[in-house]
Amino acid sequence: MTQKKLKDIKRVLTIAGSDSSAGAGIQADLKAITACGGYAMTAITAITAQNTEGVREIETMSASIVREQIYAVAEDIGIDAIKIGMLPTKEIVDVVIEAIKHYKIKNVVLDPVMVATSGDMLVGGDVAKHIIKNLMPLSTVVTPNTPECKFITGMNIIDTNLYDIAARHMMFLGAKNILIKSGHINSDTITDVLFFENGKKASFPFKKIDTKNTHGTGCSLSSAIACYLAQGYSLEVSVEKAEMYIHEAIKEANYKIGNGHGPINHFYSFIK
């Protein structure tokens, strides 16, 4: 097999927090981007001490070091797409906004990491509002789960029938395209729905898999989308390919790691 030349590999920067258990955050992003054929780069916004059972401690990086990480890779390597995860301060949000505008980044995937499964806020309310008002409109696609949709819109989304209203609300707030994720909906089927700024929508239904290995699915999905956008696929095809990748990664995670929610199998197609 002929080895790819470096110039053929698309460059994807993930701006997010670190997960010491390597199931989510920067570590999951690195795995997903690599598995989907991209060259992964990082700008770490926070360091977390966590495992499969939960987060123990978070230490936030300075806005200055986040900025230097982004600009260092942008000036030397270049950026074809950005995936954005946890942004713990308004100053870091401003750094990301500045970089997107300065380097005219076209492919921006925003995974608005704001609300934990428990309902607890992962970032301050003012920071979340700053992301919604100023960063969401700069993003190619926003990928909220239903708790994040609730924070953004005020709607308690208990089934997919409310997705259309929630999406219109987010577009009113400046979002262009929105992928609402259904992992928190109580159903035998997972149906994520992509809403386009032109009014169209596309659904991606999958049978729910009975497994505890779901840690990092949101991070990995948004990273895969960014990777496929960087490779030149349309938004709909990028989301479709990313959804299929994540579904298989969950299905093939036939192992037990830790006592809580374990990681998905990012490299299922390479390691059997």
N, C-alpha and C positions, 0 to 999 in steps of 0.2 A: 504494500500500500504506500502510495506517495505521501510523504509528510506534508502537512499544510505549511505554507510559508507564513511568517508572522504577519505580513501585510494583509493576508486574507482573513485574519482573526479579528472579529469586532470587539471593541473595548467597552466594557461595562463597569461603571463605578457605582458601588453601593455605599450609601451614606446612612449609617445605622449604628445601633448599639451592639456591643459584644456579648455573647452568651457563653459562659464558661463551660456549659455542658455540651456546646456545639450543636444543639438541636435547632436553634432558632437564631435570629439576629445575623450579624456579620458572617458567622461561620456557616450558617445555612445558606446565605446568599452566595458565598464563595463556591459551595458545593453545587448549587443549582445552576449558576452561571457557567461553571466549568462543564457540568454534565450536558448542558444545552448548547455547548460549542463556542462559548465566548471566552474572552480573557478578562478575568475578574480583578478589580482594584477596589481598595477600601478607604473610607474616611470614617474613623470610629468616633462616635459622638458621646458614648458613655460606656463604662465597663460595669458589667453586672456579675455578681456572684450568685449563680443559680444552678439548679439541677432539674431533674424531671418532675420534682415535686413543687417547685416554686422559686421565686426570687428572694434572696436573702439580703442583698445590699446592692446599691447602685452608686457609682461615682461618676459624676458628669465631667466631660472634657471641657476645656476652655474653648471659647469661640475662635480664639487665635490659632490653636493647634488644629482645629477642624478645618479652618480656612487654609492653613498651610498644607494639610494633607491633600485637599482637593486641588489646589493650585499646583502642587508639586507634580501630581500625575497628569494633570491637564496640560501643563507646559511641556512635559517631556514625552508622554505617551499618547495623549489625546483621549477624547471621550466620545463614544458613539451613542451611549445611552446612560441614563442615571436612574437608579432605584433608590428611593428615599424611604427610610424607616423611622426609627425613634429619633426625634429631635427634642431634647429636654429643656432647652431655653430659647427665649425670643432672640437672643443674640446669635445662637447657632442657626435658627431659622433665617435670620437676615443674611448670614454668610452664604447659605445655600441659595437664597434668592439672588444675591449678588453674582454668584458663580454661574447660575443658569443664564442670567442676562448677559454677563460679560463674555461667556464662551458660546452664547447663542445655541444652547443645547436644545435639540429638536425632540428627542425621545426622553420624556420624563415620566416615570411611574411613581406615583405617590401612594404608599401604603400607610394610611394615617393611623399610626400606632398610638392610640390615645386611651383606650379603655380595655382593661383586663377582662377575662371571661367572668370573673367574680363581680364585675361592675365597677371596680375601683378605677379611678383615673390614674394613668401611668405618667401623664405630664400635667402640669398646672393648667387650670381652665383658661387663663390668659394666653398661655402658649398655644393651646389648642385652637383658640379663636384666631390667633395670629396666623396659624397655619391655614385655617379655613379661608380667611379673608385675603391673604397675600400670597400664599404658595399654591393653594388649590387651583387658582385660575391659570397658573403657569404650567400646570401638569398636563401631559398628553392624556393620561387616564388616572383616575383615583380608584383605589380598591378597598373600600371599607367593608367590614363585617357588620352584622346587624346592630351590635352594641355601639359601634362607632357611628352608624347611620342614626341611631337614636340620639347620640350626643349632638351630631351636626344638625339634625332636623327637628328634634324634640318628639319624634314619632316612635312609639313602641311597636316595632315591627315583629309581629308574631307569625306571619306567613307571607308567602311571595306575592299575594294579591296587593300588598301595600308598597311593593317595590317601585311601581310607576310614579306614585305620588312622591315618594322619598327622592327618587332620581330627579324629578322636576324641581323639587325644592333645592337640591344641591346644585343643579344647573343655574337656578336663580341666584345662588350665592357665588357663581363663577366657574363651577366645574364644567369641563368640556365633555368628557366621556367618563362614564362611571361603571365599574364592575362591582355589583353588590354580591357579596359572598354569603352563602347559606349554611355554613357549618353549624351555626347556633340554632337553626330552625329545627324543631322537633318533627322529623319526617323520615320516611324510609328512603327518600330520594334527595340528593343534594342537587339543587338547581341554581347555579350562579347565573346572573343575568347582566349582560353588557348593554348599557344605554349609550347611544351615540348622540352627538350634539345636533345631528340632522334629523333627530326624531325616531330613527330606526332602533331596533334592539335585537339582540341575539341571546338565546338561552343555551346553557351547557349543563344538561342533566346527567347525573351519574347515580348509580345505586350506592347508598351509604354502606360503607364497610365497617363491620363490627371489630374495632381495634382501638387500643389505647395509644398507638403510635401515630399521633397527629401533631406532635409538637413541631412548630416551625412551618406549618403548611402555608400560612399567609405570607410569611417572609419569602419562602421559596417560590410561591406562585408569582408574586410581584417581580421577583428577580428573573424568573423564566420569561415573563412577559417582556421585561426590559431587554433581555438577551435576544429574543426573537425580533423585537422592533429594531434593534441595532443591526440585525442581519438583513433588514429590508422588507420583512413581511408586513402586511397590512395589520392594523390593530385587531381586526376580527380574527385573522389567521393566527396572529401572535397569541391572543388569548386562548384560542382553541387548542393550539399546540401546547401551551403552558398548562391548561386544564388537564389535558390527556397525560402530560408528564407527571403532574402531581397525583392524579388518580392512580397511575401505575406505581408511583413511588410509595404511596400509602399501602396499596395492595401487596407489594413485594416486601414490606417491612415485617417479615415473619421472624422476628427476634424479640428478645426482652432486654431492654437496656434501662436500668434504673427501676425505681419503685412507683413512679408516677406515669406521666404521659411521655412516652419515648419518642425518638425521632423517626422521621420517614426515611426510606431507603433511597437517597439521592442518586446513588450509582447502581441502581437495579439492572440497568442494561449492560453494565460492565462486569458486575460481580454477582454471580448466582450462588 
